[in-house]
Amino acid sequence: MSILAIDAGTTGVTALVIDKAGQIIARGYSEFEQHFPTPGWVEHDPEQIWQATLQAVKESDAINHGISCIGITNQRETAVIWDRQTLVSPTRAIVWQDRRTSIFTEELTEKNKGDWIRKKTGLNIDPYFTASKFLWWKRNKPEIWSGVENGKYALGTIDSYLVARLSGGRHHITDASNASRTQLMDLVTCQWDSDLLAAFEIPRIALPEIVSCWGNLAKTDPDSFLGIAAPITGMAGDQQAALFGQTGFDEGSSKCTYGTGAFILTNTKDKIVISDRGLLATVAWKSPDGEVTYASEGSVFVAGAAVQWLRDQLGIIESSAQVEELATTAGSSDGVVFVPALTGLGAPFWNSEIRGSLLGITRGTSKANIAYATLEAIAYQVGAVVKAMSEDSGKKVALLRVDGGAAANSLMLQIQADQLQAVVVRAKNLESTGLGAGLLAGLGSGIWSSLDQLRQLNPAAEEFAPKQDRSDSYQRWLEAVQATSKF
């Protein structure tokens, strides 16, 4: 009997088949299209996400692996709307990277007198979160919004949408970790909050039921899902799932996932840390008995996406994997500084209007220097978040566990270790997000009975210790951020 883990990311869907030893025995992957209808807008077609899910599961040959349970993890904050009967979406999803709702910042800041929204949700007023995306539909798509208010359409995030599709529309649920990213859930009660719903003008009838992150959560409909009838027993947002997959169960455990963005989480156990340094408080996971584990989080909007930009827009590399080799040939940025604010800057800066910049270019600047500066920029953004976390807790982060596709880049991880002056540990399994969904599902179905049984399932593969001091280079990067902010 095996576990099927569905990891619905920002650019594609991965399906993993995981055995009882926690080993990945099969996988499938399918990309879907990114839509950029106007500058600052990012959209996905929900139907394309669903078809990518079906394709990835087919490629994994899950049907022939005796699937006993299913775990789901997903890109967070992305807003989806769909017809409860037909499951068809009347408009594209608004992706977490989308900045169109910055037009509401002033209005929402006015409603946030006394900072009550942040204190209740752990989240800043920013276009990043789901609630303002729902509000945009209300203000701009009245013909659709009427269906939301009369119960025809459901609102949710990608996890909710996938459960609806997997179950043939029988279930409308979200887990507490995803719900905590909408800006509509009270962190203490883990329930939708009436004051937040009123502030963002969202009808409760449209929202899913909030459930725990593991347990008997839902069941697939074989007629809808490739003939597979199995319980859905694990759910979590991608970054929380990655922390779980890294077995970061102890207070102070920290991880960074380098994907499209970079996301740093530190386990704070039962403490909700409302940061004054630009970090977020979030639910890490909620157990079936109601125990909630929280985390402090810093979200970097552009990490691997900066490398994709070098590939797709500048043509400096032909594949993302080539960036390490190219940067190594330069050996340094030669004074070039890259601020990769291609969709604004997230934590700890929170500037939705800033654009990216390349500074320090000369006639001698090569594409290899720019590649090196890109890797520095990814590491330095993460470094700014980790510094804020250390200041919040009063404790230095001495060890950072890392995963995600870009964590295969050894040069970048060495730059990260140098900048942090801390040990960076690359996991054996870089797909910690999908693995985390699988571990949650296995826990929820009884394959494993406790967190302690999971601790040895994703050991360290390689450690990077500091080799040099990059404080001067990091300071130049911070100065470049300040300079860029003025434009």
Secondary structure as a PSIPRED ss2 file (coil, helix, strand):
# PSIPRED VFORMAT (PSIPRED V4.0)

   1 M C   1.000  0.000  0.000
   2 S E   0.000  0.000  1.000
   3 I E   0.000  0.000  1.000
   4 L E   0.000  0.000  1.000
   5 A E   0.000  0.000  1.000
   6 I E   0.000  0.000  1.000
   7 D E   0.000  0.000  1.000
   8 A E   0.000  0.000  1.000
   9 G C   1.000  0.000  0.000
  10 T C   1.000  0.000  0.000
  11 T C   1.000  0.000  0.000
  12 G E   0.000  0.000  1.000
  13 V E   0.000  0.000  1.000
  14 T E   0.000  0.000  1.000
  15 A E   0.000  0.000  1.000
  16 L E   0.000  0.000  1.000
  17 V E   0.000  0.000  1.000
  18 I E   0.000  0.000  1.000
  19 D C   1.000  0.000  0.000
  20 K C   1.000  0.000  0.000
  21 A C   1.000  0.000  0.000
  22 G C   1.000  0.000  0.000
  23 Q C   1.000  0.000  0.000
  24 I E   0.000  0.000  1.000
  25 I E   0.000  0.000  1.000
  26 A E   0.000  0.000  1.000
  27 R E   0.000  0.000  1.000
  28 G E   0.000  0.000  1.000
  29 Y E   0.000  0.000  1.000
  30 S E   0.000  0.000  1.000
  31 E E   0.000  0.000  1.000
  32 F C   1.000  0.000  0.000
  33 E C   1.000  0.000  0.000
  34 Q C   1.000  0.000  0.000
  35 H E   0.000  0.000  1.000
  36 F C   1.000  0.000  0.000
  37 P C   1.000  0.000  0.000
  38 T C   1.000  0.000  0.000
  39 P C   1.000  0.000  0.000
  40 G C   1.000  0.000  0.000
  41 W C   1.000  0.000  0.000
  42 V C   1.000  0.000  0.000
  43 E E   0.000  0.000  1.000
  44 H E   0.000  0.000  1.000
  45 D C   1.000  0.000  0.000
  46 P H   0.000  1.000  0.000
  47 E H   0.000  1.000  0.000
  48 Q H   0.000  1.000  0.000
  49 I H   0.000  1.000  0.000
  50 W H   0.000  1.000  0.000
  51 Q H   0.000  1.000  0.000
  52 A H   0.000  1.000  0.000
  53 T H   0.000  1.000  0.000
  54 L H   0.000  1.000  0.000
  55 Q H   0.000  1.000  0.000
  56 A H   0.000  1.000  0.000
  57 V H   0.000  1.000  0.000
  58 K H   0.000  1.000  0.000
  59 E H   0.000  1.000  0.000
  60 S H   0.000  1.000  0.000
  61 D C   1.000  0.000  0.000
  62 A H   0.000  1.000  0.000
  63 I H   0.000  1.000  0.000
  64 N H   0.000  1.000  0.000
  65 H C   1.000  0.000  0.000
  66 G C   1.000  0.000  0.000
  67 I E   0.000  0.000  1.000
  68 S E   0.000  0.000  1.000
  69 C E   0.000  0.000  1.000
  70 I E   0.000  0.000  1.000
  71 G E   0.000  0.000  1.000
  72 I E   0.000  0.000  1.000
  73 T E   0.000  0.000  1.000
  74 N E   0.000  0.000  1.000
  75 Q C   1.000  0.000  0.000
  76 R C   1.000  0.000  0.000
  77 E C   1.000  0.000  0.000
  78 T C   1.000  0.000  0.000
  79 A E   0.000  0.000  1.000
  80 V E   0.000  0.000  1.000
  81 I E   0.000  0.000  1.000
  82 W E   0.000  0.000  1.000
  83 D E   0.000  0.000  1.000
  84 R C   1.000  0.000  0.000
  85 Q C   1.000  0.000  0.000
  86 T C   1.000  0.000  0.000
  87 L C   1.000  0.000  0.000
  88 V C   1.000  0.000  0.000
  89 S C   1.000  0.000  0.000
  90 P C   1.000  0.000  0.000
  91 T C   1.000  0.000  0.000
  92 R C   1.000  0.000  0.000
  93 A E   0.000  0.000  1.000
  94 I E   0.000  0.000  1.000
  95 V C   1.000  0.000  0.000
  96 W C   1.000  0.000  0.000
  97 Q C   1.000  0.000  0.000
  98 D C   1.000  0.000  0.000
  99 R C   1.000  0.000  0.000
 100 R H   0.000  1.000  0.000
 101 T H   0.000  1.000  0.000
 102 S H   0.000  1.000  0.000
 103 I H   0.000  1.000  0.000
 104 F H   0.000  1.000  0.000
 105 T H   0.000  1.000  0.000
 106 E H   0.000  1.000  0.000
 107 E H   0.000  1.000  0.000
 108 L H   0.000  1.000  0.000
 109 T H   0.000  1.000  0.000
 110 E H   0.000  1.000  0.000
 111 K H   0.000  1.000  0.000
 112 N C   1.000  0.000  0.000
 113 K H   0.000  1.000  0.000
 114 G H   0.000  1.000  0.000
 115 D H   0.000  1.000  0.000
 116 W H   0.000  1.000  0.000
 117 I H   0.000  1.000  0.000
 118 R H   0.000  1.000  0.000
 119 K H   0.000  1.000  0.000
 120 K H   0.000  1.000  0.000
 121 T H   0.000  1.000  0.000
 122 G C   1.000  0.000  0.000
 123 L C   1.000  0.000  0.000
 124 N C   1.000  0.000  0.000
 125 I C   1.000  0.000  0.000
 126 D C   1.000  0.000  0.000
 127 P C   1.000  0.000  0.000
 128 Y C   1.000  0.000  0.000
 129 F C   1.000  0.000  0.000
 130 T H   0.000  1.000  0.000
 131 A H   0.000  1.000  0.000
 132 S H   0.000  1.000  0.000
 133 K H   0.000  1.000  0.000
 134 F H   0.000  1.000  0.000
 135 L H   0.000  1.000  0.000
 136 W H   0.000  1.000  0.000
 137 W H   0.000  1.000  0.000
 138 K H   0.000  1.000  0.000
 139 R H   0.000  1.000  0.000
 140 N H   0.000  1.000  0.000
 141 K C   1.000  0.000  0.000
 142 P H   0.000  1.000  0.000
 143 E H   0.000  1.000  0.000
 144 I H   0.000  1.000  0.000
 145 W H   0.000  1.000  0.000
 146 S H   0.000  1.000  0.000
 147 G H   0.000  1.000  0.000
 148 V H   0.000  1.000  0.000
 149 E H   0.000  1.000  0.000
 150 N C   1.000  0.000  0.000
 151 G C   1.000  0.000  0.000
 152 K C   1.000  0.000  0.000
 153 Y E   0.000  0.000  1.000
 154 A E   0.000  0.000  1.000
 155 L E   0.000  0.000  1.000
 156 G E   0.000  0.000  1.000
 157 T C   1.000  0.000  0.000
 158 I H   0.000  1.000  0.000
 159 D H   0.000  1.000  0.000
 160 S H   0.000  1.000  0.000
 161 Y H   0.000  1.000  0.000
 162 L H   0.000  1.000  0.000
 163 V H   0.000  1.000  0.000
 164 A H   0.000  1.000  0.000
 165 R H   0.000  1.000  0.000
 166 L H   0.000  1.000  0.000
 167 S C   1.000  0.000  0.000
 168 G C   1.000  0.000  0.000
 169 G C   1.000  0.000  0.000
 170 R C   1.000  0.000  0.000
 171 H C   1.000  0.000  0.000
 172 H C   1.000  0.000  0.000
 173 I E   0.000  0.000  1.000
 174 T E   0.000  0.000  1.000
 175 D E   0.000  0.000  1.000
 176 A H   0.000  1.000  0.000
 177 S H   0.000  1.000  0.000
 178 N H   0.000  1.000  0.000
 179 A H   0.000  1.000  0.000
 180 S C   1.000  0.000  0.000
 181 R C   1.000  0.000  0.000
 182 T C   1.000  0.000  0.000
 183 Q C   1.000  0.000  0.000
 184 L C   1.000  0.000  0.000
 185 M E   0.000  0.000  1.000
 186 D E   0.000  0.000  1.000
 187 L C   1.000  0.000  0.000
 188 V C   1.000  0.000  0.000
 189 T C   1.000  0.000  0.000
 190 C C   1.000  0.000  0.000
 191 Q E   0.000  0.000  1.000
 192 W E   0.000  0.000  1.000
 193 D C   1.000  0.000  0.000
 194 S H   0.000  1.000  0.000
 195 D H   0.000  1.000  0.000
 196 L H   0.000  1.000  0.000
 197 L H   0.000  1.000  0.000
 198 A H   0.000  1.000  0.000
 199 A H   0.000  1.000  0.000
 200 F H   0.000  1.000  0.000
 201 E C   1.000  0.000  0.000
 202 I C   1.000  0.000  0.000
 203 P C   1.000  0.000  0.000
 204 R H   0.000  1.000  0.000
 205 I H   0.000  1.000  0.000
 206 A H   0.000  1.000  0.000
 207 L C   1.000  0.000  0.000
 208 P C   1.000  0.000  0.000
 209 E E   0.000  0.000  1.000
 210 I E   0.000  0.000  1.000
 211 V E   0.000  0.000  1.000
 212 S C   1.000  0.000  0.000
 213 C C   1.000  0.000  0.000
 214 W E   0.000  0.000  1.000
 215 G E   0.000  0.000  1.000
 216 N E   0.000  0.000  1.000
 217 L E   0.000  0.000  1.000
 218 A E   0.000  0.000  1.000
 219 K E   0.000  0.000  1.000
 220 T C   1.000  0.000  0.000
 221 D C   1.000  0.000  0.000
 222 P C   1.000  0.000  0.000
 223 D C   1.000  0.000  0.000
 224 S C   1.000  0.000  0.000
 225 F C   1.000  0.000  0.000
 226 L C   1.000  0.000  0.000
 227 G C   1.000  0.000  0.000
 228 I C   1.000  0.000  0.000
 229 A C   1.000  0.000  0.000
 230 A C   1.000  0.000  0.000
 231 P E   0.000  0.000  1.000
 232 I E   0.000  0.000  1.000
 233 T E   0.000  0.000  1.000
 234 G E   0.000  0.000  1.000
 235 M E   0.000  0.000  1.000
 236 A E   0.000  0.000  1.000
 237 G E   0.000  0.000  1.000
 238 D H   0.000  1.000  0.000
 239 Q H   0.000  1.000  0.000
 240 Q H   0.000  1.000  0.000
 241 A H   0.000  1.000  0.000
 242 A H   0.000  1.000  0.000
 243 L H   0.000  1.000  0.000
 244 F H   0.000  1.000  0.000
 245 G H   0.000  1.000  0.000
 246 Q C   1.000  0.000  0.000
 247 T C   1.000  0.000  0.000
 248 G C   1.000  0.000  0.000
 249 F C   1.000  0.000  0.000
 250 D C   1.000  0.000  0.000
 251 E C   1.000  0.000  0.000
 252 G C   1.000  0.000  0.000
 253 S C   1.000  0.000  0.000
 254 S E   0.000  0.000  1.000
 255 K E   0.000  0.000  1.000
 256 C E   0.000  0.000  1.000
 257 T E   0.000  0.000  1.000
 258 Y E   0.000  0.000  1.000
 259 G C   1.000  0.000  0.000
 260 T C   1.000  0.000  0.000
 261 G C   1.000  0.000  0.000
 262 A E   0.000  0.000  1.000
 263 F E   0.000  0.000  1.000
 264 I E   0.000  0.000  1.000
 265 L E   0.000  0.000  1.000
 266 T E   0.000  0.000  1.000
 267 N E   0.000  0.000  1.000
 268 T E   0.000  0.000  1.000
 269 K E   0.000  0.000  1.000
 270 D C   1.000  0.000  0.000
 271 K C   1.000  0.000  0.000
 272 I C   1.000  0.000  0.000
 273 V C   1.000  0.000  0.000
 274 I C   1.000  0.000  0.000
 275 S C   1.000  0.000  0.000
 276 D C   1.000  0.000  0.000
 277 R C   1.000  0.000  0.000
 278 G C   1.000  0.000  0.000
 279 L C   1.000  0.000  0.000
 280 L E   0.000  0.000  1.000
 281 A E   0.000  0.000  1.000
 282 T E   0.000  0.000  1.000
 283 V E   0.000  0.000  1.000
 284 A E   0.000  0.000  1.000
 285 W E   0.000  0.000  1.000
 286 K E   0.000  0.000  1.000
 287 S C   1.000  0.000  0.000
 288 P C   1.000  0.000  0.000
 289 D C   1.000  0.000  0.000
 290 G C   1.000  0.000  0.000
 291 E C   1.000  0.000  0.000
 292 V E   0.000  0.000  1.000
 293 T E   0.000  0.000  1.000
 294 Y E   0.000  0.000  1.000
 295 A E   0.000  0.000  1.000
 296 S E   0.000  0.000  1.000
 297 E E   0.000  0.000  1.000
 298 G E   0.000  0.000  1.000
 299 S E   0.000  0.000  1.000
 300 V E   0.000  0.000  1.000
 301 F C   1.000  0.000  0.000
 302 V C   1.000  0.000  0.000
 303 A C   1.000  0.000  0.000
 304 G H   0.000  1.000  0.000
 305 A H   0.000  1.000  0.000
 306 A H   0.000  1.000  0.000
 307 V H   0.000  1.000  0.000
 308 Q H   0.000  1.000  0.000
 309 W H   0.000  1.000  0.000
 310 L H   0.000  1.000  0.000
 311 R H   0.000  1.000  0.000
 312 D H   0.000  1.000  0.000
 313 Q H   0.000  1.000  0.000
 314 L H   0.000  1.000  0.000
 315 G C   1.000  0.000  0.000
 316 I C   1.000  0.000  0.000
 317 I C   1.000  0.000  0.000
 318 E C   1.000  0.000  0.000
 319 S C   1.000  0.000  0.000
 320 S C   1.000  0.000  0.000
 321 A C   1.000  0.000  0.000
 322 Q H   0.000  1.000  0.000
 323 V H   0.000  1.000  0.000
 324 E H   0.000  1.000  0.000
 325 E H   0.000  1.000  0.000
 326 L H   0.000  1.000  0.000
 327 A H   0.000  1.000  0.000
 328 T H   0.000  1.000  0.000
 329 T H   0.000  1.000  0.000
 330 A H   0.000  1.000  0.000
 331 G C   1.000  0.000  0.000
 332 S C   1.000  0.000  0.000
 333 S C   1.000  0.000  0.000
 334 D C   1.000  0.000  0.000
 335 G C   1.000  0.000  0.000
 336 V C   1.000  0.000  0.000
 337 V E   0.000  0.000  1.000
 338 F E   0.000  0.000  1.000
 339 V E   0.000  0.000  1.000
 340 P C   1.000  0.000  0.000
 341 A C   1.000  0.000  0.000
 342 L C   1.000  0.000  0.000
 343 T C   1.000  0.000  0.000
 344 G C   1.000  0.000  0.000
 345 L E   0.000  0.000  1.000
 346 G C   1.000  0.000  0.000
 347 A C   1.000  0.000  0.000
 348 P C   1.000  0.000  0.000
 349 F C   1.000  0.000  0.000
 350 W C   1.000  0.000  0.000
 351 N E   0.000  0.000  1.000
 352 S C   1.000  0.000  0.000
 353 E C   1.000  0.000  0.000
 354 I C   1.000  0.000  0.000
 355 R C   1.000  0.000  0.000
 356 G C   1.000  0.000  0.000
 357 S E   0.000  0.000  1.000
 358 L E   0.000  0.000  1.000
 359 L E   0.000  0.000  1.000
 360 G C   1.000  0.000  0.000
 361 I C   1.000  0.000  0.000
 362 T C   1.000  0.000  0.000
 363 R C   1.000  0.000  0.000
 364 G C   1.000  0.000  0.000
 365 T C   1.000  0.000  0.000
 366 S C   1.000  0.000  0.000
 367 K H   0.000  1.000  0.000
 368 A H   0.000  1.000  0.000
 369 N H   0.000  1.000  0.000
 370 I H   0.000  1.000  0.000
 371 A H   0.000  1.000  0.000
 372 Y H   0.000  1.000  0.000
 373 A H   0.000  1.000  0.000
 374 T H   0.000  1.000  0.000
 375 L H   0.000  1.000  0.000
 376 E H   0.000  1.000  0.000
 377 A H   0.000  1.000  0.000
 378 I H   0.000  1.000  0.000
 379 A H   0.000  1.000  0.000
 380 Y H   0.000  1.000  0.000
 381 Q H   0.000  1.000  0.000
 382 V H   0.000  1.000  0.000
 383 G H   0.000  1.000  0.000
 384 A H   0.000  1.000  0.000
 385 V H   0.000  1.000  0.000
 386 V H   0.000  1.000  0.000
 387 K H   0.000  1.000  0.000
 388 A H   0.000  1.000  0.000
 389 M H   0.000  1.000  0.000
 390 S H   0.000  1.000  0.000
 391 E H   0.000  1.000  0.000
 392 D H   0.000  1.000  0.000
 393 S H   0.000  1.000  0.000
 394 G C   1.000  0.000  0.000
 395 K C   1.000  0.000  0.000
 396 K C   1.000  0.000  0.000
 397 V C   1.000  0.000  0.000
 398 A C   1.000  0.000  0.000
 399 L E   0.000  0.000  1.000
 400 L E   0.000  0.000  1.000
 401 R E   0.000  0.000  1.000
 402 V E   0.000  0.000  1.000
 403 D E   0.000  0.000  1.000
 404 G C   1.000  0.000  0.000
 405 G H   0.000  1.000  0.000
 406 A H   0.000  1.000  0.000
 407 A H   0.000  1.000  0.000
 408 A H   0.000  1.000  0.000
 409 N C   1.000  0.000  0.000
 410 S H   0.000  1.000  0.000
 411 L H   0.000  1.000  0.000
 412 M H   0.000  1.000  0.000
 413 L H   0.000  1.000  0.000
 414 Q H   0.000  1.000  0.000
 415 I H   0.000  1.000  0.000
 416 Q H   0.000  1.000  0.000
 417 A H   0.000  1.000  0.000
 418 D H   0.000  1.000  0.000
 419 Q H   0.000  1.000  0.000
 420 L H   0.000  1.000  0.000
 421 Q C   1.000  0.000  0.000
 422 A C   1.000  0.000  0.000
 423 V E   0.000  0.000  1.000
 424 V E   0.000  0.000  1.000
 425 V E   0.000  0.000  1.000
 426 R E   0.000  0.000  1.000
 427 A E   0.000  0.000  1.000
 428 K C   1.000  0.000  0.000
 429 N C   1.000  0.000  0.000
 430 L C   1.000  0.000  0.000
 431 E C   1.000  0.000  0.000
 432 S H   0.000  1.000  0.000
 433 T H   0.000  1.000  0.000
 434 G H   0.000  1.000  0.000
 435 L H   0.000  1.000  0.000
 436 G H   0.000  1.000  0.000
 437 A H   0.000  1.000  0.000
 438 G H   0.000  1.000  0.000
 439 L H   0.000  1.000  0.000
 440 L H   0.000  1.000  0.000
 441 A H   0.000  1.000  0.000
 442 G H   0.000  1.000  0.000
 443 L H   0.000  1.000  0.000
 444 G H   0.000  1.000  0.000
 445 S H   0.000  1.000  0.000
 446 G C   1.000  0.000  0.000
 447 I C   1.000  0.000  0.000
 448 W C   1.000  0.000  0.000
 449 S C   1.000  0.000  0.000
 450 S C   1.000  0.000  0.000
 451 L H   0.000  1.000  0.000
 452 D H   0.000  1.000  0.000
 453 Q H   0.000  1.000  0.000
 454 L H   0.000  1.000  0.000
 455 R C   1.000  0.000  0.000
 456 Q C   1.000  0.000  0.000
 457 L C   1.000  0.000  0.000
 458 N C   1.000  0.000  0.000
 459 P C   1.000  0.000  0.000
 460 A E   0.000  0.000  1.000
 461 A E   0.000  0.000  1.000
 462 E E   0.000  0.000  1.000
 463 E E   0.000  0.000  1.000
 464 F E   0.000  0.000  1.000
 465 A C   1.000  0.000  0.000
 466 P C   1.000  0.000  0.000
 467 K C   1.000  0.000  0.000
 468 Q C   1.000  0.000  0.000
 469 D C   1.000  0.000  0.000
 470 R C   1.000  0.000  0.000
 471 S H   0.000  1.000  0.000
 472 D H   0.000  1.000  0.000
 473 S H   0.000  1.000  0.000
 474 Y H   0.000  1.000  0.000
 475 Q H   0.000  1.000  0.000
 476 R H   0.000  1.000  0.000
 477 W H   0.000  1.000  0.000
 478 L H   0.000  1.000  0.000
 479 E H   0.000  1.000  0.000
 480 A H   0.000  1.000  0.000
 481 V H   0.000  1.000  0.000
 482 Q H   0.000  1.000  0.000
 483 A H   0.000  1.000  0.000
 484 T H   0.000  1.000  0.000
 485 S H   0.000  1.000  0.000
 486 K C   1.000  0.000  0.000
 487 F C   1.000  0.000  0.000
